[in-house]
Amino acid sequence: MSRRDAIKMTPEEVDAFLAEQKTVTCATNGLHGFPHLMPLWYVLRDGRIWAWTYAKSQKVRNLERDPRCTLQVEAGTDYAELRGLMLDCTAIIHRELGDVSGVGAELAARYGGADLSAELEAAMRKQAAKRVALQFVEERRVTWDHRKLGGTY
């Protein structure tokens, strides 16, 4: 088995990893050809990463021009504990108020411990008017978990 194959995460490991991590870095294609990297909080819906952001943000403008993006979630500080995944994706921009506020409510529940309630949904609707929801459709996946090397490099 190659070292590359030895450190791949299984689909179940990826699901658990994404459920425990908090930030995804989103790379979009900038207007002048340079990557534009920005962190996002995210939720998982049917195994897909969703986020929300301001509709006028640079990342949204970039995705409107070119929906291709790369996402990365990573953890660890020492080489022996590095793990993560990189996803090449196509982003779908959702502008419908109900879709956007729903993602906002899920984010508030995940990151702030709020209950998914009618009150939370109403609060998110106010913010959703200036935001979009981003759905990331995975095209290709690369994963790594250096803990599987058992301390050998």
Protein Blocks (a to p, Z undefined) as FASTA:
>chain_A
ZZklmmpccfklmmmmmmmmmbdcdddddfkopacddddddddeehiacddddfkbmklm
mmmmomcdcddddedjbfklggcddddddddddfbfklmmmmmmmmmmmmnopacdfklm
mmmmmmmmmpccdddddfbdcdddfklnnopZZ
